[in-house]
Amino acid sequence: MTPVGYLETGVLYCDDNLHRLAQFPSECIDLIYLDPPFFSNRHYEVIWGDEAEVRSFEDRWEGGIQVYVNWMRERMIEMHRVLRPTGSIYLHCDWHASHYLKQMMDDIFGEPNFQNEIVWYYRGAGVSPRRWARRHDTILFYTKGKDWTFNPDPVREEYAETTKERFSHYIGNVRKGGDFGPQALNPKGKHPDDVWSIPIVAPSAKARLGYPTQKPEALLERIILASSKTNDIVLDPFAGCGTTQVVAQVHHRQWIGIDISPTAVGLMKRRMEKVGAQQVKLVGMPVSEQQLHDLKPFEFQNWVIQRFNGTHSQRKSGDMGIDGLSFMTHDPIQVKQSKSVGRNVVDNFETAVERNGKSKGYIVAFSFTRGAYEEAARAKTAKGIEIELVTVADLLKDVPDLVTPTPSLLAPELPLPKGRAAAELPTVDELIDSDRS
Ligand SMILES: C[S@@+](CC[C@H](N)C(=O)[O-])C[C@H]1O[C@@H](n2cnc3c(N)ncnc32)[C@H](O)[C@@H]1O
């Protein structure tokens, strides 16, 4: 793919980063932080925060470590290309693969450009009686070349009391009485070292968005403050719930995020708006029925509920297939990632709506049979229960804010169209009206 010459910031891309990075111009990014899946053979499926969006991401590698490293290598080659000659990169990993990844980084960036192996130490639960408790991640810091930004001042630490006492008789670097001291204490604080003790985002913390690998803002703060300047461009190609972008925004850096999951991108947009980002642009969100059809079921369900500005219902047995609740009125929504949804689905949902004490509900699917429409009409006449049969095509209409298409490579120099401001987003009633018309 030919890289395009125009790079816009304040954008969240929903895409495989390999594909998306290939479209970035060379040498345009000042700082990259990446926190990829860790070769941990785990499968995460969690409920996100208050809104309980179902979220999962695969961290399983068939074919072993070499498959994983090759997968990382092709992405890392692109990251190296897009980094400015003065740029820095921080690769977050852990004991599963850090030794393989360091070799890979040496190959791509060159051994002399290795700067630090940072140990992020945290406390946590869970120990094995057979070995030391595993309590750290590894962050590999490389630069692209010989000159780079490194400003420790904003992240300096307090000296230990014993150090302060030991050096108390030094003023500047001159000992009282005339001798030069071996070293003076810096009034701004101690030069930070490569072991960082920062608490994880606890599952109960307010900041926790429900994602097990969410990284603390304090961790990203150290990296961004030391390794970038105001207005520099910071990229996170495995953006997750957007910690890097949030910290970059708060500290007046430009930012770009990429994540393959539409749910993550939708969540990041809301998180960014909460910290004051204006007109966050989303690129590459699903725009066609086929793309939506191909999404994983939980991604599709989250997409539908986001389109309604609704909330996700907590998973519990006996919920009778209610996947979410509409905005404000909390009417039940059922999501079917299928075509030709028939009479029996409407019939069952009608009972669910009734048992929830509601008189209205929505079923979303790609299409409905004639019997489904007849059943919905019967429910209205016989019981006064209104079941709206909403097609995916209806939800795709008139909602360009979340469905900004990928820019055409034929017009690479053109900036993307602006997304809609939050105030212009459709209300649920407008969305529903658009279904009726
Ligand atoms: C460990 S999480 C990142 C968490 C993030 N640092 C945070 O604090 O929220 C890894 C993320 O990478 C995304 N991901 C996995 N493969 C990807 C790919 N090929 N391109 C873009 N994103 C990908 C997953 O969807 C997941 O959100």
The ligand as an SDF file (V2000), in Angstrom:
LIG
                    3D

 27 29  0  0  0  0  0  0  0  0999 V2000
   -3.4630   -4.7130   25.9680 C   0  0  0  0  0  0  0  0  0  0  0  0
   -4.6930   -3.8500   25.1280 S   0  0  0  0  0  0  0  0  0  0  0  0
   -4.2090   -2.1390   25.2350 C   0  0  0  0  0  0  0  0  0  0  0  0
   -4.6260   -1.4700   26.5180 C   0  0  0  0  0  0  0  0  0  0  0  0
   -4.2730    0.0020   26.6050 C   0  0  0  0  0  0  0  0  0  0  0  0
   -2.8700    0.2270   26.8000 N   0  0  0  0  0  0  0  0  0  0  0  0
   -5.0410    0.7020   27.7100 C   0  0  0  0  0  0  0  0  0  0  0  0
   -4.4770    1.2340   28.6640 O   0  0  0  0  0  0  0  0  0  0  0  0
   -6.2670    0.6700   27.6200 O   0  0  0  0  0  0  0  0  0  0  0  0
   -4.3820   -4.2850   23.4710 C   0  0  0  0  0  0  0  0  0  0  0  0
   -5.3540   -3.7060   22.4670 C   0  0  0  0  0  0  0  0  0  0  0  0
   -4.8300   -4.0020   21.1680 O   0  0  0  0  0  0  0  0  0  0  0  0
   -5.9230   -4.1640   20.2790 C   0  0  0  0  0  0  0  0  0  0  0  0
   -5.4080   -4.8880   19.1160 N   0  0  0  0  0  0  0  0  0  0  0  0
   -5.0780   -6.2070   19.0140 C   0  0  0  0  0  0  0  0  0  0  0  0
   -4.6270   -6.4590   17.7870 N   0  0  0  0  0  0  0  0  0  0  0  0
   -4.6500   -5.3060   17.0860 C   0  0  0  0  0  0  0  0  0  0  0  0
   -4.2930   -4.9330   15.7690 C   0  0  0  0  0  0  0  0  0  0  0  0
   -3.8030   -5.8260   14.9030 N   0  0  0  0  0  0  0  0  0  0  0  0
   -4.4530   -3.6370   15.3890 N   0  0  0  0  0  0  0  0  0  0  0  0
   -4.9390   -2.7240   16.2600 C   0  0  0  0  0  0  0  0  0  0  0  0
   -5.3070   -3.0190   17.5290 N   0  0  0  0  0  0  0  0  0  0  0  0
   -5.1490   -4.2950   17.9360 C   0  0  0  0  0  0  0  0  0  0  0  0
   -6.9640   -4.9220   21.0950 C   0  0  0  0  0  0  0  0  0  0  0  0
   -8.2630   -4.7050   20.5700 O   0  0  0  0  0  0  0  0  0  0  0  0
   -6.7680   -4.2890   22.4830 C   0  0  0  0  0  0  0  0  0  0  0  0
   -7.6950   -3.2430   22.6860 O   0  0  0  0  0  0  0  0  0  0  0  0
  1  2  1  0
  2  3  1  0
  2 10  1  0
  3  4  1  0
  4  5  1  0
  5  6  1  0
  5  7  1  0
  7  8  2  0
  7  9  1  0
 10 11  1  0
 11 12  1  0
 11 26  1  0
 12 13  1  0
 13 14  1  0
 13 24  1  0
 14 15  1  0
 14 23  1  0
 15 16  2  0
 16 17  1  0
 17 18  1  0
 17 23  2  0
 18 19  1  0
 18 20  2  0
 20 21  1  0
 21 22  2  0
 22 23  1  0
 24 25  1  0
 24 26  1  0
 26 27  1  0
M  CHG  2   2   1   9  -1
M  END
$$$$
